[in-house]
Amino acid sequence: MVQLRGSLASAILLAMAITVAASPRSYHGYRLVNAVPRSAEDAAELRALATWTGVDMWSRRAAPGATVTFMVAPGAAQRRVLQRLEELGVPYSLGEHDVQSLVEREARDQTRSRALLRDDAGSSVRFDTYMRHGEIEQYLAELAAKYPKLVTLHSVGKSYEGRNMTAIRVSLDGGNAPRAILVDAGIHAREWIAPATALYLINRLVEHADEHQALLQGLDWYILPVVNPDGYEYTHTKVRTDITHHHYLVQTLFLTKYSRTNQIKSSRPNYFITTNKILVPRAKISSVLNLVIWTKRSSGCRFWRKNRGAKRETWLKWLWDLLCEPGADLNRNFGFHWMQSGASSYPCAETFAGKKAFSEVESQNLRDFVLNANKDKRFKMYLTLHSYGPMILYPWGYDYRVEPAPDAKQLADIGNEANAAMVKAGSEPFEVENSAELYPAAGGSDDWAKGEADIAKSYTIELHGGGSQGFDLPASRILTSVQQTFEGLKVFASHAREL
């Protein structure tokens, strides 16, 4: 390990203080790039782009003929991405040129909706605005107080920052139905439509129970609306200043290249290697101060994906805290084929899988809750709500080189039936397919639920989004989206009752 001299360390701290304090906090200049792979090789190249610094892959699907959307940081990142697409010959188009305008438009919609909310004396649940975590908790408490024979609240635990993770059980039989179904949402912070969909399901089952008795007969519902409350709140309340090229600084000092699985020493002492495999002569780095200013980029946090987990425990903690915000992708942190593929060991990556399986308190809490509640093996189906798709995905997702789950045909048949119900309600079609064929991602909650928790049927449902909105589906479209999805959830429930 290279030892830092006092003057160098001081220079780094000064440079960071200057750049952090002086930088704007927004997504100004970030733009969307839409690419359409022509082959499996193109799709693999696009997935590789998602590991580049300053590139955030918004689409779950990267397959021939499917549009793959990236959000790309301004400056060098955009030039590199477009150059790479030209080299590959992959057709692409440029979308929203300033993502900040999307964020501001969404904020205006939220403000208008909340103004209407103050004048409404009805139920505290709303589907013309995205509810905050505290409002969701309040709504669940109100339901428990108003419908004590139907509703029971379960504490799943506390998040890293101390927020409640509350699950609601809806049961006609006091929790003694022969079968149960588990639904969760909000594992990824930026996917706001997922908790909204879970809330609509709760609203239908509880406040409109008379209309939906068939969904409750012989089936208990366990619903956790927000698995990642810290990240969810972070996307609502904070802005952050990020250094999207932070690895340049780290690698200049320590001559290392971060890969997905380990750190590799540079074999060329006069150069350092970026994550994008670019050799940069050390002689071109005239000063630490210039380096930090050169690598600085700003970012808001509306599109934060991960949790807000424990900070790195290294002697360079102060450096990591400034260069890379803490957090892991909870949907890569479950202990079933953890880190086998489609995940990163690099702490700043969007798909950082954590230091080990179940390293994050939120994934631990969900694991412990499921295993405890399912001791009698009543859980027959697990649905985890994400965005954006629309897609219905089934195991296995940990590696495309393995066969799908043994019951893949039945999983696909149920998914297609749910898709048909949603299309009948006016939804665009959901693609139904095996997760790994779409995009390998080890450590997912859906694989773990089926492979370790012994839940017979497990699905990831990627909800509506896409287009220029991506994850920030306008508030005006919430109600339509959740109503259409509810029709599919009813189909899943009908099959859970028969398992």
Secondary structure as GFF3:
##gff-version 3
##sequence-region A 1 499
A	DSSP	alpha_helix	6	22	.	.	.	ID=ss1
A	DSSP	beta_strand	31	35	.	.	.	ID=ss2
A	DSSP	alpha_helix	40	49	.	.	.	ID=ss3
A	DSSP	beta_strand	55	57	.	.	.	ID=ss4
A	DSSP	beta_strand	68	72	.	.	.	ID=ss5
A	DSSP	alpha_helix	76	88	.	.	.	ID=ss6
A	DSSP	beta_strand	92	94	.	.	.	ID=ss7
A	DSSP	alpha_helix	99	117	.	.	.	ID=ss8
A	DSSP	alpha_helix	133	146	.	.	.	ID=ss9
A	DSSP	beta_strand	151	158	.	.	.	ID=ss10
A	DSSP	beta_strand	164	170	.	.	.	ID=ss11
A	DSSP	beta_strand	179	185	.	.	.	ID=ss12
A	DSSP	alpha_helix	193	206	.	.	.	ID=ss13
A	DSSP	three_ten_helix	209	212	.	.	.	ID=ss14
A	DSSP	alpha_helix	213	216	.	.	.	ID=ss15
A	DSSP	beta_strand	219	224	.	.	.	ID=ss16
A	DSSP	alpha_helix	229	237	.	.	.	ID=ss17
A	DSSP	alpha_helix	246	254	.	.	.	ID=ss18
A	DSSP	beta_strand	256	258	.	.	.	ID=ss19
A	DSSP	beta_strand	263	265	.	.	.	ID=ss20
A	DSSP	beta_strand	271	273	.	.	.	ID=ss21
A	DSSP	beta_strand	279	281	.	.	.	ID=ss22
A	DSSP	three_ten_helix	282	284	.	.	.	ID=ss23
A	DSSP	alpha_helix	288	295	.	.	.	ID=ss24
A	DSSP	alpha_helix	317	323	.	.	.	ID=ss25
A	DSSP	three_ten_helix	330	332	.	.	.	ID=ss26
A	DSSP	alpha_helix	361	373	.	.	.	ID=ss27
A	DSSP	beta_strand	379	387	.	.	.	ID=ss28
A	DSSP	beta_strand	391	394	.	.	.	ID=ss29
A	DSSP	alpha_helix	408	424	.	.	.	ID=ss30
A	DSSP	beta_strand	431	434	.	.	.	ID=ss31
A	DSSP	alpha_helix	435	438	.	.	.	ID=ss32
A	DSSP	alpha_helix	445	451	.	.	.	ID=ss33
A	DSSP	beta_strand	457	463	.	.	.	ID=ss34
A	DSSP	three_ten_helix	475	477	.	.	.	ID=ss35
A	DSSP	alpha_helix	478	496	.	.	.	ID=ss36
###
